[in-house]
Amino acid sequence: MRYAKRGRLRFTSHRDISRAVERAVRRAGVPVAYSAGFSPHPKISYAGAAPTGVASEAEYLEIGVTTPCDFDQVRQALDASLPPGLDVLDVVEAGPGGLADRLEVSDWEVRLPGADRELAEVAAEKFLAAGTVEVERLTKKGPRRFDAREAVLELTVSDGTDRTDRTAAQVDGEPCVILRMVVRHMTPAVRPDDVLTGLRLVADFAPPVPPEVTRLAQGPLDVSTGALADPLDLDRDKTRGGEAGPAGEHVAG
């Protein structure tokens, strides 16, 4: 299942999202399977969840069921049972192979209201030209240093003058730099805030206000085109007439 995390729901923790999904599954009447043992729990697994505070148009989970289900009915019932901001976009029957293994890269959009575009372009050029850009992040095991440059496959800079899906934080006449970055999934994971830290280190570029981050897509990388593919395409039943949307399709919310 592909779902979106939009608006204020981007501040919801993964644990709270898990609880909301479990309640929605019960309300929607989905015949979910349960694990064995003394404390049975619903067979729901999440793949590549975005960090708290980050919006996403491409979150994925798998639900084990006890009987075959109509995919469209499941999508509609779950979408109606989830709170606004958690929106179910696509449901397919899982085939062989692990879904998590297909989530190789992510396409991110980072909005920087009030930032200077020229400075951002210079910083992006320096970042891409660097062989390595070591950043430090505080983890559960303490501070950890790693290379943020290796994971970044693309990094482009634009502004929001031609965008219609403005956010509530933007006002007319205020510049808004938009970074688009395609980042390979690695260990440790390189997140958009790590790339922003790298831009500050290589060019002293720092946004004046906190960034607005949205994951537009995640999936396997098509090596022939360099584009992201839909990770559910391998499972999609073409006989239903369902066609995959673009992997980077973004619906503002």
C-alpha positions as semicolon CSV with decimal commas, in nm:
position;residue;x (nm);y (nm);z (nm)
1;M;0,000;0,000;0,000
2;R;0,121;0,348;-0,085
3;Y;-0,001;0,633;0,132
4;A;0,074;1,002;0,182
5;K;0,159;1,193;0,499
6;R;0,044;1,552;0,451
7;G;-0,015;1,878;0,633
8;R;0,006;1,868;1,011
9;L;0,027;1,489;1,004
10;R;0,393;1,523;0,901
11;F;0,465;1,594;1,269
12;T;0,311;1,263;1,375
13;S;0,556;1,004;1,506
14;H;0,589;0,666;1,337
15;R;0,445;0,497;1,647
16;D;0,130;0,713;1,632
17;I;0,094;0,647;1,259
18;S;0,117;0,274;1,330
19;R;-0,160;0,301;1,589
20;A;-0,378;0,502;1,348
21;V;-0,329;0,241;1,075
22;E;-0,416;-0,048;1,309
23;R;-0,736;0,128;1,421
24;A;-0,824;0,209;1,059
25;V;-0,774;-0,156;0,957
26;R;-1,020;-0,264;1,226
27;R;-1,277;0,004;1,138
28;A;-1,249;-0,075;0,766
29;G;-1,313;-0,445;0,829
30;V;-0,993;-0,559;0,659
31;P;-0,938;-0,930;0,743
32;V;-0,591;-0,870;0,879
33;A;-0,379;-1,167;0,985
34;Y;-0,224;-1,183;1,332
35;S;0,102;-1,325;1,455
36;A;0,115;-1,630;1,677
37;G;0,230;-1,638;2,039
38;F;0,115;-1,491;2,370
39;S;0,081;-1,136;2,235
40;P;-0,062;-1,156;1,881
41;H;-0,026;-0,839;1,677
42;P;-0,155;-0,750;1,329
43;K;0,079;-0,836;1,044
44;I;0,152;-0,484;0,923
45;S;0,505;-0,389;0,821
46;Y;0,640;-0,051;0,713
47;A;0,910;0,015;0,455
48;G;1,125;0,326;0,429
49;A;0,925;0,551;0,664
50;A;1,001;0,925;0,642
51;P;1,131;1,101;0,955
52;T;0,896;1,288;1,187
53;G;0,838;1,644;1,063
54;V;0,873;1,545;0,697
55;A;0,577;1,524;0,458
56;S;0,563;1,245;0,203
57;E;0,373;1,140;-0,105
58;A;0,536;0,797;-0,110
59;E;0,512;0,598;0,213
60;Y;0,470;0,221;0,190
61;L;0,341;-0,060;0,408
62;E;0,235;-0,424;0,374
63;I;-0,070;-0,582;0,537
64;G;-0,108;-0,958;0,574
65;V;-0,470;-1,070;0,525
66;T;-0,649;-1,399;0,586
67;T;-0,873;-1,390;0,277
68;P;-0,848;-1,231;-0,070
69;C;-0,969;-0,871;-0,084
70;D;-1,089;-0,628;-0,348
71;F;-0,802;-0,379;-0,378
72;D;-1,015;-0,077;-0,460
73;Q;-1,256;-0,145;-0,175
74;V;-0,965;-0,180;0,068
75;R;-0,818;0,148;-0,054
76;Q;-1,145;0,337;-0,016
77;A;-1,231;0,185;0,322
78;L;-0,888;0,251;0,472
79;D;-0,873;0,602;0,331
80;A;-1,211;0,682;0,487
81;S;-1,102;0,535;0,823
82;L;-0,771;0,722;0,849
83;P;-0,749;1,083;0,974
84;P;-0,723;1,361;0,713
85;G;-0,359;1,393;0,613
86;L;-0,297;1,018;0,603
87;D;-0,428;0,939;0,256
88;V;-0,424;0,596;0,089
89;L;-0,313;0,634;-0,273
90;D;-0,265;0,281;-0,407
91;V;-0,325;-0,080;-0,303
92;V;-0,204;-0,390;-0,488
93;E;-0,161;-0,758;-0,407
94;A;0,196;-0,833;-0,306
95;G;0,392;-1,067;-0,525
96;P;0,723;-1,242;-0,462
97;G;1,017;-1,040;-0,340
98;G;1,051;-0,788;-0,060
99;L;0,903;-0,441;-0,100
100;A;1,176;-0,282;0,112
101;D;1,444;-0,411;-0,127
102;R;1,289;-0,208;-0,411
103;L;1,310;0,123;-0,225
104;E;1,658;0,214;-0,348
105;V;1,636;0,593;-0,382
106;S;1,417;0,885;-0,276
107;D;1,323;1,203;-0,460
108;W;1,300;1,493;-0,213
109;E;1,171;1,848;-0,243
110;V;1,310;2,095;0,011
111;R;1,152;2,442;0,025
112;L;1,361;2,719;0,177
113;P;1,143;3,031;0,224
114;G;1,343;3,354;0,230
115;A;1,665;3,193;0,103
116;D;1,881;3,348;-0,170
117;R;1,874;3,149;-0,493
118;E;2,219;3,255;-0,615
119;L;2,380;3,151;-0,287
120;A;2,191;2,821;-0,301
121;E;2,313;2,753;-0,656
122;V;2,674;2,822;-0,559
123;A;2,642;2,595;-0,256
124;A;2,488;2,315;-0,465
125;E;2,770;2,341;-0,722
126;K;3,035;2,320;-0,451
127;F;2,860;2,027;-0,286
128;L;2,838;1,829;-0,611
129;A;3,199;1,910;-0,697
130;A;3,326;1,783;-0,364
131;G;3,464;1,431;-0,342
132;T;3,331;1,382;0,010
133;V;3,130;1,598;0,248
134;E;3,147;1,463;0,601
135;V;2,863;1,559;0,833
136;E;2,782;1,464;1,190
137;R;2,445;1,360;1,327
138;L;2,343;1,268;1,679
139;T;2,206;0,912;1,681
140;K;2,082;0,682;1,958
141;K;2,438;0,557;1,993
142;G;2,585;0,906;2,009
143;P;2,738;1,137;1,745
144;R;2,817;0,971;1,411
145;R;3,017;1,106;1,118
146;F;2,949;0,996;0,760
147;D;2,979;1,112;0,399
148;A;2,665;1,293;0,281
149;R;2,795;1,344;-0,073
150;E;2,817;0,982;-0,184
151;A;2,442;0,921;-0,158
152;V;2,332;1,229;-0,358
153;L;2,271;1,139;-0,723
154;E;2,108;1,471;-0,825
155;L;2,081;1,815;-0,668
156;T;1,908;2,105;-0,847
157;V;1,798;2,454;-0,743
158;S;1,492;2,649;-0,857
159;D;1,249;2,905;-0,714
160;G;0,878;2,898;-0,647
161;T;0,768;3,165;-0,893
162;D;0,605;2,912;-1,125
163;R;0,448;2,695;-0,855
164;T;0,075;2,696;-0,775
165;D;0,091;2,463;-0,473
166;R;0,217;2,724;-0,229
167;T;0,232;2,638;0,138
168;A;0,075;2,831;0,423
169;A;0,420;2,949;0,529
170;Q;0,478;3,132;0,201
171;V;0,363;3,486;0,133
172;D;0,345;3,685;-0,189
173;G;0,670;3,858;-0,277
174;E;0,879;3,638;-0,050
175;P;1,149;3,437;-0,228
176;C;1,142;3,061;-0,188
177;V;1,433;2,848;-0,301
178;I;1,340;2,491;-0,390
179;L;1,598;2,214;-0,379
180;R;1,526;1,885;-0,556
181;M;1,752;1,600;-0,458
182;V;1,762;1,235;-0,553
183;V;1,930;1,044;-0,272
184;R;2,034;0,680;-0,270
185;H;1,931;0,477;0,035
186;M;2,245;0,384;0,226
187;T;2,355;0,293;0,578
188;P;2,350;0,523;0,761
189;A;2,063;0,690;0,574
190;V;2,144;1,031;0,427
191;R;1,849;1,264;0,489
192;P;1,773;1,606;0,340
193;D;1,883;1,778;0,661
194;D;2,223;1,606;0,623
195;V;2,254;1,754;0,273
196;L;2,163;2,098;0,413
197;T;2,435;2,053;0,674
198;G;2,673;1,970;0,390
199;L;2,576;2,288;0,202
200;R;2,655;2,489;0,513
201;L;2,992;2,322;0,551
202;V;3,108;2,364;0,189
203;A;2,964;2,711;0,121
204;D;2,836;2,856;0,450
205;F;2,481;2,838;0,309
206;A;2,208;2,816;0,571
207;P;1,834;2,884;0,523
208;P;1,693;3,168;0,737
209;V;1,394;2,957;0,853
210;P;1,339;2,582;0,901
211;P;1,301;2,398;0,568
212;E;0,976;2,241;0,445
213;V;1,064;1,888;0,331
214;T;0,850;1,654;0,122
215;R;0,938;1,314;-0,016
216;L;0,789;1,304;-0,364
217;A;0,877;0,944;-0,450
218;Q;1,086;0,645;-0,354
219;G;1,152;0,327;-0,543
220;P;1,397;0,142;-0,767
221;L;1,628;0,343;-0,990
222;D;1,602;0,285;-1,365
223;V;1,970;0,274;-1,463
224;S;1,888;0,334;-1,831
225;T;1,697;0,660;-1,774
226;G;1,813;0,764;-1,427
227;A;1,447;0,800;-1,322
228;L;1,264;0,645;-1,031
229;A;1,027;0,359;-1,111
230;D;0,707;0,271;-0,925
231;P;0,797;0,002;-0,668
232;L;0,446;-0,146;-0,696
233;D;0,472;-0,205;-1,071
234;L;0,606;-0,558;-1,021
235;D;0,291;-0,646;-0,823
236;R;0,036;-0,453;-1,025
237;D;-0,227;-0,666;-1,198
238;K;-0,253;-0,519;-1,548
239;T;-0,572;-0,713;-1,611
240;R;-0,751;-0,479;-1,369
241;G;-0,677;-0,190;-1,600
242;G;-0,481;-0,012;-1,329
243;E;-0,180;0,181;-1,449
244;A;0,097;0,314;-1,234
245;G;0,123;0,688;-1,192
246;P;0,458;0,863;-1,225
247;A;0,688;0,773;-0,940
248;G;0,743;1,141;-0,865
249;E;0,380;1,250;-0,888
250;H;0,313;1,508;-0,616
251;V;-0,031;1,607;-0,494
252;A;-0,023;1,909;-0,266
253;G;-0,210;1,874;0,058
